[in-house]
Amino acid sequence: MTLKDDEPFSAIQLAQLKMVVREAVKEEMADAGLRIDDASHQDEAKEDFRFVRRLRKAVDGATGKIGAAVVLGLTSGVLWLIYQGIRIAVK
């Protein structure tokens, strides 16, 4: 049986498609080492992802602060050089 472009899927086809996609996702997750077949495994996976998100945000925050410190240091150095140049020129 073939579907035309304007024919919607039947309820049976949608149910079969949903089942196939769920099974494929479970298999791929299991291949990646992420078991989601049990509620406790799902909770552990959620906590792992939360930990990774917190770690990423902490690293991003530290990176921003380090970047700001570098820019502040460079700006201070340039301003100090300008000040020294003006001070020497005035003498």
N, C-alpha and C positions, 0 to 999 in steps of 0.2 A: 504494500500500500504506500503510495506517495502522497505527500501533502503539497497542495498548491500554495503559492506565496500568501494568499489571503485567507487560508484555512487556519483556524486556531488549533492548538493541540487539544486533544481530548483529555478528560480527567484521568483516564488510565495512563495515557502517555506522560502526562505531567507527574503522576505518582511514580512511574517507572524511572523517569529522568531524575527526579528528586532522590530516589533510592540509589541510583547509579552514582550520582554526584556525591552523596553522603559517604558511600562506601569508598569512592576514589579518594576523597579528602582524608578519611580515616587511615587508609593505606599509606598515603603520602606522609601524613603526620607521624605514623608509626615508623616509616622508613627514616624519617628525620630524627627519631628518638623521642618523639612527643606522644605519649599515650593519652588518649582522650576517651577511652572506652568506658571508663567508670567515673562517677561523680567526684570521687576523691582525687582522681588523676586530673580532672578538669580544674578542680580548685587549686591543686598544686601548680598547674600550668598557668593559671591566672596570677597566682602569687609570684611565680617566676617572671612573668611579663611585667608585673608591677615593679619588681625589684630592678629589672633592666631599665624600665622607664625612669625610676628614681635615680639610678646610677647615671643615666644619660643626662638628666637634668642637672645633676650635681657637677658633672664634667663640663657641661655647657656653661654653667654659672662660673666655674673656676676659670674656664678659658676666657670668658668675657672679662673677668676681673684682672687676669694676667695681661690680656690685651690692653686694657685701660691703663694698667700700671706702666706698660712699655711705652704707650703713646704719651703718658704724662712725663715719663723720664726723658723721652726724646724732646718733647716740647720744652721742658725745663732746661735741658742742655742747650738748645738753640737760643732760648731767651737769655741764658747766662752768657753765652758767647756774644750775643748782641750787646748786652750790658757791658761786658768787658771791653768790647771794641769801642763803645761810646766813651767809657771811662778813660781809656788810653788816648783817644782822640782829643778829649777835652784837656788833658794835661799839657 
